[in-house]
Amino acid sequence: MTALIEALTEPRELSEEASASHAREAWDRLADIDTGYPANHFAFQQMLNVLAEEGAERVLEVGIGHGAAIPVLAGAGLQVAGLEINDLLVEKSRARMIELGLDDQSVSWGDIQDSTTYPAIRRDAPFDALIAMGVLPHVRYEKAALENMRALVRPGGLVFVECRNSLFSLITFNRYTHEFLMDDLLHDAPAEVRQAVDAYIRPRLEMDRPPVSSHASTFHNPLTVPEVFRAAGFEDIVIRPFHYHAGMPILEAQLGQVFRDGSVALENEPSGWRGLFLCSAYVVQARRPVAPSHAGQVNHG
Ligand SMILES: C[S@@+](CC[C@H](N)C(=O)[O-])C[C@H]1O[C@@H](n2cnc3c(N)ncnc32)[C@H](O)[C@@H]1O
């Protein structure tokens, strides 16, 4: 029985030609102006280089969604597995795996906050690396999610976790700017000063943007987020900003292509600090230490 299961779940190799054409298709889609700014393309450029340097072979994408990254990762010669909390998206990613001639059972339903929900993935662990794009801003139990991610990679393995950049709020000139100034920067200023600041900035900001959403997402400050990852048992933390904005995002609709071209041109800017303000997102690259850690898996429903 075990042999049969192994035979059925044995991942098939992507031929070189198929992998090149899928990588090209993925790039064409990412670069298509109608599908929006190709932000993840720039994040994957950075991550794939690190994965190659590290000699990674097996990668787990947590929050695999529609499976948009499967051809990018498989095209780079990586063996891909996926974890996803949305049933419909599990099916979509499995269909994508089948289209690419890969093992669709490598994609499982599960909640990264609760390690009991993904037994098949735990059986396949440890992975050389784990990627989680668009997941951390939406989890309720952040430390549990990060500790469970750590447990799924081998000692010495890497995680790449996307965060929304709270410092970008200083560029947006909208409701987020108000929240960042009042709640993060000036929370302990005298009440009279806070009232004056509030009165000064409100008419200068687009306070009705973005519209209030029922799907609140968490922002992280790239200057303090390394501590969050260290507390979850990681080391060697690197911040990799992506999705630059050549100006206030509200100007994008008005300026169109020139704004987009200016933003793309910034993606490789070398300052080492401008991305901390001009990027709406960044990937935290963090390593599971080789020496054993005392923190264990955490389950939260
Ligand atoms: C913003 S989408 C990004 C999808 C994909 N990673 C991409 O970049 O195109 C985030 C994905 O994470 C999934 N997700 C959110 N919370 C999760 C959790 N606790 N465990 C597993 N997946 C989760 C969502 O269902 C969604 O598919």
The ligand as a Gaussian input file, in Angstrom:
#p B3LYP/6-31G(d) Opt

LIG

0 1
 C       -3.029000      37.316000      -0.927000
 S       -3.256000      35.633000      -1.324000
 C       -1.735000      35.290000      -2.156000
 C       -1.766000      34.037000      -2.979000
 C       -0.422000      33.651000      -3.567000
 N        0.549000      33.370000      -2.499000
 C        0.095000      34.751000      -4.469000
 O        0.992000      35.478000      -4.038000
 O       -0.410000      34.887000      -5.573000
 C       -3.008000      34.853000       0.261000
 C       -3.347000      33.387000       0.237000
 O       -3.073000      32.841000       1.529000
 C       -4.138000      32.002000       1.913000
 N       -4.140000      31.965000       3.385000
 C       -4.511000      32.967000       4.223000
 N       -4.414000      32.580000       5.502000
 C       -3.924000      31.311000       5.483000
 C       -3.616000      30.369000       6.511000
 N       -3.804000      30.673000       7.794000
 N       -3.124000      29.160000       6.157000
 C       -2.973000      28.847000       4.842000
 N       -3.270000      29.696000       3.829000
 C       -3.737000      30.912000       4.141000
 C       -5.366000      32.674000       1.318000
 O       -6.476000      31.801000       1.201000
 C       -4.830000      33.142000      -0.028000
 O       -4.947000      32.160000      -1.020000

